[in-house]
């Protein structure tokens, strides 16, 4: 979905990761994956239909995208800056000056921490492959943002929904573990 609206170079890596996981674990879904893959360029071009209204040349569109990639690749890379941004609300901007993220909220570090915290080893079981898939996409993308971008918060926009899903899942798992632990403790104290 993110690939069909904006072009993020890291999504190529994520797309290959999804393809490999589907080939290994979900071969029956290969048909649906292929059909949805064909829809990506169609949706992307439909989102940029205004470009074709003013410049009805596909070659000009490709030149514009090439220029955009060159512009993005010319931005400074500040390794790990995204984590400073997430956890403190400050980051080093493109000039190397410490800046304040005006859109930072205290819930951001909580969600990210809950999302990247793996609860239990059962995530790696074949029956839970969808959670492993979400973790794989999220970690791969976070590594890309951490080591190949300037670390501005907008770079993690494509995975915000995944971060929230993982955070809610992990919060639920933590709650069930704590509740079971508390039940055992209270039942032992009642026996004494």
N, C-alpha and C positions, 0 to 999 in steps of 0.2 A: 504494500500500500504506500509506504514512504517512497519507494522507488518510482512509483507511477506519478507522483506529484513533484518531487524534487530529486535532483541527481546528486547523491552523496557517493563519492568513490568507494567508501567502505562497504556500501551495499552490494557491490560486486562480490566481495569476499563473503558477505552474509548469504547472498544468493547461492554461491557455490556450496557453502556449509549446509544450507537447507536442501540442496539437491543431493548431496552426499548422504545426509541423514535419511532422506526419503528413499534413496537407492538401497540403503542398508536395512532400514527398519520398516518402511512403509511402501513397498513396491506397488501395492494396490492403489495408492494415491498418486502414482506417477502421472496418470492421465489428467487428473485434476490440476496437478502442479504445472503440467505442460500447458493446459488451457489457460490457467491464470497467468502464466508467464507470457503468453501471447497477448493478454489484455494489457500488460504493463505499457508497452510502447503506444498502444491506442489511447489509453487514458492520459499518458504523458503528453501526447500530441494534442488531444482535446483540451487539456488544461492550458496549452499554449496557442490556442486557436486565434487569439487576438494578434499574435505575431504574424500569422498568415493573412490576417485582414489587412494589415498595414504593409507587409512585405511578403507578397505571395510567392516566395521562392524557398523551396526546401533546402537548397544549397546555402542560402543566406542564414537560414535557421541553424544549420549545422556549423557554419562559421561563427555564429553568435555563441553557440554552446562551446565551441572550441576556445573562444575568447574567455568565456566564463570559467572554464577549467583552468586556463592559464592564470587568470586572476586569482582563483582560489588557491592554486598551487604556489602563488607568489606571497601568500600571507605567512607571517612568521609562525614558527612552531615553538611552543613553550611546553616542554614535556612535564606532565603532572599538574599543569596549571588548572585543569578542570577540577581536580580534587580540592585545591585551595578554594576555587570558586564555589564548589558544592558545600564544603564544610565551614567556610568562614565568610562567604559572601564578598570576598575580595579576590582580585586576580591581576596578573600583569598584562596590561594591554599591549598593542602592537609596538608601542614606543618603549616598552620596558618599564613603564611607570605603574605603580600599584594603584589600581582603580577599585571603586566600590560598585558592586552589582546592585543596581537599584531595584531589580526584580527578585532579589533573593528573599526567601522566606525560611523560617526555622523548620518547616515541614520537609524541605528538600533533602537535608542530610538524613533525616529519619527515614524517608522513603527509600533513598539510595542505599543506606546501610541495611535496612530490612530486605531490600531486593537482592543484594549481593551476598547476603548471609545464607549459606546453605544449611538447611535444617534436616539432619538425618542423612544417612548413607543410601536410603532407599530411592533417592532421586536417580541413581544410576541403574536401577532395575529396568528391564525392558518394558514392563507395564507402565512405567512413569516416563516414557520417552518424551512426552510433550513438555514436561517440566525441564528435562535436560536440554531439549531443543530451545526453550525460552532462555535458559541460562547461557547456552552456547551463543545465541544471537546477542544477548545483552553483554556478556563478557567480551566477545569479539569487538563489538561496537565501542564499548568503553575503552578497550585497549587502543583502538584506532583514535578515538578522541583524545586520549591521554598522551599519546606519543606522536601523533601526526597532525595535530591542529594547534591553534592558539589557546584552546581551553576556555572558550567563551560558552556560556550556558546554552545558547541556542543550538550548539552542535549536537546536544543530546536530545533534541526535540523528537527525532524519529523513534527513539526508544522509550519516551516517557510512558506511553501506555503499557509497555512491557515491564518497566520498572514498577509501576503501580500494581499490576497483576501479581508480579513476584513478591512485592512487599505485603500485599494482602494475604497471599498464600502462606508466606513465611510467618506472618503474625498469627494466622490461624493455627499453623503447626506449633509455634511456640506456646500459644495459649493452651492447646490440647496437652502438650508435654507438661507444662506447669500445673494444669488442672489435675492431671493424673498423679503427678508428684505430690501435690497438696492433699489429694484424696488418700494416698498411702500414708502420709505423715499424720493426718487427722485420724485415720482409722487406727493407727498404732497408739496414738495418745489416748483414744477412747478405751482401748484394751487395757492399758495400764491403770 
